[in-house]
Structures are given as C-alpha cells and as structure tokens.
Amino acid sequence: MQIKFLGTGGAFDTDYLNSAAILDFRGIHLLIDCGFTVFPTLVKKNLITKVDHIILTHLHNDHCGSLANLLIYKQAIEKVKPPVILYPSEGFKQQLYKFLKIQLKDPDKYAEFVPLEQFEGITAIDTFGQHSEGMQTYGYIFENDSRIVYSGDLGKPDALFEKLQKMPPKETCVFHDITFNPDNIGHTYYKKLLPYLNGVDMFGYHCDPTQNPLDNPIRLVFYEKDLMA
C-alpha cells in the first residue's frame, strides 16, 4: 500500500488544502475524501486520471465539496468508465445520493455505487455523532500485509483504537485528525492520542501545522514530504 496526501488542512486551513489522500490498494487507486480543494489539486498535480475508486468519511464540504466536479470531469472530459464509490452503509449511500442528485440529477450516470462489504480488505468504523452532533461519520482500516488506519474527523479516538486492539497484531500506520485546541471537541486533541502511540506509527493531519506545540511527539503529515502527493 502507498498513501499520498493531497492536502492536510481543516475546513478553514485553506493554505494547506482539504485533507484527502490517494491510496494505492489492491490494484486500485482509491481517493479518500474529495473536499472543495481536491478536484483542482488533482488537476494541478496531473493525478485526476489516476482516480478510479472513491470513499468518503462524511459529508461536510471540506470532505465532499468537489466530488460532483470530479465525477463530471471523468465523464465529460476523460470519457472513461465512471468511478466506483464505495459506501459503508445503505443510510450513508442515501445521504450521499441525495447530495449528488442536486448537482448531477442522475448520479448513477456518473458513478457506480458499491457496498463496502463487497470489497475485501477495508473495514469501516462507525463514528456517528463523534465529530458533529447527529452526523454520520466513518473511519477506515485498510489491510494487506500491513495496516493503514484513517480516522476521518473524530472528536475522541477511543472507538477507533478499541477496534484496532481487537484485531490481530500487524504493522500499523495510523493517520489521525488532530487539533491543538482543547476546546475543539469535533477533532481529537493531540494529548488524547498519546496513550495510543505504543505499537503504531502515527501521523497527524487536518490541522494548521504552524500551530503545532513543541511538546507534541506526533509527526504531522504536512512535514513528511514522502507522504505528500
């Protein structure tokens, strides 16, 4: 597996672009999230032709805001087979479909919707209400010989790491959203991640890296050039 981030910022950290990544996984190129900066970034970096599968953590604008643009581009400009959108639950698919229908009228013309359960090696972690009250969010675990964990937006890390602790031991790299403001309850305050550092490689994303405190031992994706697209 190889992961490359297209951006590492939060909704308002526009200098660092929306957090999103392309994961080369089991023969596919999987785009994780597609916020409002992602489509132009894919075009600018000549990576848009690479995307053939898409998965979303939730439906906030900084995670899905340019998805319709991407799907239209694939059909109208590239004239290729519609990308596959993997969805973790029927309820989430219906929310996403409704969101896309406003912009695309007939989303089935622009994407193939496939239940995540049909795709081997990806586990969804249901984190409903743990980022924004009443909102459906997901984290994901991707597995081959090693394991990559992607938190999505998550106010508390407990559910994610409880799931990991029940899985067989394996080389694991965790990419976790992070905040340096203890009052930001929609994301995980960096000190809450410290008990989980043993046994995994961990990187923080979805933040303004210039606010990184001196006592934070968690490496930030933004400063890891081999993780950036």
CORMOVEN-V730701 format. One line per field, one symbol per residue. psi: psi as a letter, one per 30 degrees, with the letter a starting at -180 (. if undefined). burial: + if it has 16 or more other C-alpha atoms within 10 Angstrom, else -. A space follows every 50 residues. Layout:
psi = ???
burial = ???
This chain:
psi = kkkkkflglaegiffglkkllkkjjhgljjkjliaffeeeeeeeghfeff kflkkkeaglegfgfgeeeeeeeeeeefhlkklkjkkfleeeeeeeeeee eeffeifffflkkkkeffjkfkkkjjhkgfekkgkklklkkkkbfakkkj fakkfkfeeefeeefflkklkkkkjklklgjffjffljkefffefgfkfl kkkkahljffgjlfgjfkkkeefjfffk.
burial = --+++++++++-+--++++++++++---+++++++++++-++-----+-- ++++++++++-++++++++++++++------+++++++---++--++-++ ---+--+--++-+--+-----++++++--+++---++++++++---++++ +++++++--++--+-------+++++++++-----+++++--+------- -++++++++--+-----+-+++-----+-
